[in-house]
Amino acid sequence: MAFKQASEYIKSGLEWIVEISLEKYFSTIPHDRLMQRLSKGIGGKQLLRLIHQYLRVGLIKEGLVG
């Protein structure tokens, strides 16, 4: 899908395409500050708890915990 969309941008006359990856970004965010800000926009305690648990869980990629 990304390649198709990039092709469309080029056809429309755009000359630059920038690709970014947020894979490692969220591990650099202080989780307590993130949760504090999310709590102002999300009223449901269960959803906040689920997000907090997700942030604390290590992910397994190619057999390694990261």
Contacts in CASP RR format, 6 or more apart in sequence:
PFRMAT RR
TARGET T0000
AUTHOR 0000-0000-0000
METHOD contacts of the structure
MODEL  1
MAFKQASEYIKSGLEWIVEISLEKYFSTIPHDRLMQRLSKGIGGKQLLRL
IHQYLRVGLIKEGLVG
2 19 0 8 1.000
6 17 0 8 1.000
9 17 0 8 1.000
10 17 0 8 1.000
26 55 0 8 1.000
31 52 0 8 1.000
31 55 0 8 1.000
31 56 0 8 1.000
34 55 0 8 1.000
35 48 0 8 1.000
35 51 0 8 1.000
35 52 0 8 1.000
35 55 0 8 1.000
38 48 0 8 1.000
38 51 0 8 1.000
39 48 0 8 1.000
42 48 0 8 1.000
42 51 0 8 1.000
58 65 0 8 1.000
58 66 0 8 1.000
59 65 0 8 1.000
59 66 0 8 1.000
60 66 0 8 1.000
END
